[in-house]
Amino acid sequence: MQAQSVQQFIDDQPYSSLQKRVLALCFLVVAIDGFDTSSIGFIAPALRAGWNLSATQLAPLFGIGLFGLMAGALLLGPVADRYGRKPVLVLSVAFFGGTSLLSAFAHDMPALLALRFLTGLGLGGAMPTAITLTSEYCPQRRRASLVTLMFCGFTIGSAVGGAVAGQLLPTVGWRGILVIGGVLPLVLAPVLVATLPESLRWLVLRGRDGGAIAERIAGTVPPPLRVDAVALPGSPVTQLFRPGLVGGTLLLWVTFFMSLLIIYLLSSWLPTILNGAGHGLAQASFISAASPVGGTLGAILLGRWMDRFRPHRVLALAYLVAALCIAAIGAATTNVPLLVLAVFGVGFGISGAQIGANALAAAFYPTTSRATGVSWALAVGRTGSVLGSMVGGALLAAQLSNESIFLMLAVPAVLAALALLAMGRLEAPAGAAPTLNVHTTKESTPS
């Protein structure tokens, strides 16, 4: 019997219960990540009061986690390409669960900072590996929509984390919130061990037996499987810079950097800017909340459009629309309905497109370096998030007008759009999947 490519095999089958299980479990992983990200912001005031900290002393608590995320992505992406997606995902979840739980028992700021950095390491390995594993079990025709749907777990987890922290903080204190954030992944880790399959593509590429997994997908004895991928020399990291991949790698990095710079600058400083423009704290929070709502809806719709149209153009258009919405925030800082609409548009176009860019990155790289490619793009994006958190304060300290601040902030969105349009013009590297639908410039089967 002639061997069939793994991607063609997946494309020929109905979306099976095993594939749905992969999506659901990865959804839970990124939801817990979102819970951790949002809850740490809510416990900060209680921690500050409990330990009598100044704002300057508290500030490193936010940055240290981002540095941990960067380090975890850089270190663990190549490990997932070499040793498998499942072990890295399970160990990352168990690790950040354990360190989050230990954080609840920290008795001074240096110990808490060290544990938050270690928590970031685990989170930095879990998120890109979840994206990679989900992508590798998706049929090509639905890849973007399914990956973006899975990643909506992050925004849902963030919303749940904020709600839980707000309700339980008076009862259990900041330590209790960290206990919850540690117990959840520790409960999930053994579930992943027992029920999460390894990537079928990775197994076939490594010459392992993936027949049992393929049979569970097809419901019958599968044909012999192969991975249509060119064996690139070097480590997963050096493969990112091989001819045919290096251009897309650098353009993805530009996109991720600019996108996360905007997201973290607005999430950190938008309520403060709105409060300074005369809005009460409750109203400023209400207006700011339109962004994650827009991001969730944007991720779902943009993922569907990426599967139907040219994905680079879909995301570039989203960033350009978001740039207009960013400028509109500066021009309408006293008009509440227009502000809500503009902030919603920014969430739709920036956060939604960033989630779509995760799917784009997972589709661009070949199996041999997919986890590394996604991880390193996210790590570069985290440098943008750190810069965004700092730049917002500098812009406010410069006493610029709101119009000037938001016009400047629209520039990174335009640069992200231009990077995606340039990437769309690149020819697909052999053995990779640079596009997500039939509107390709080069016919190829993703591997």
Secondary structure as UniProt FT lines:
FT   STRAND          4..5
FT   HELIX           6..12
FT   HELIX           17..51
FT   HELIX           55..58
FT   HELIX           60..83
FT   HELIX           85..103
FT   TURN            104..105
FT   HELIX           109..136
FT   HELIX           140..142
FT   HELIX           143..195
FT   HELIX           200..205
FT   TURN            206..207
FT   HELIX           211..218
FT   STRAND          225..226
FT   HELIX           236..239
FT   TURN            240..241
FT   TURN            243..245
FT   HELIX           246..276
FT   TURN            277..278
FT   HELIX           281..288
FT   HELIX           290..308
FT   HELIX           311..331
FT   TURN            333..334
FT   HELIX           336..346
FT   HELIX           347..351
FT   HELIX           352..364
FT   HELIX           367..369
FT   HELIX           370..397
FT   TURN            398..399
FT   HELIX           402..424
FT   TURN            430..431
//
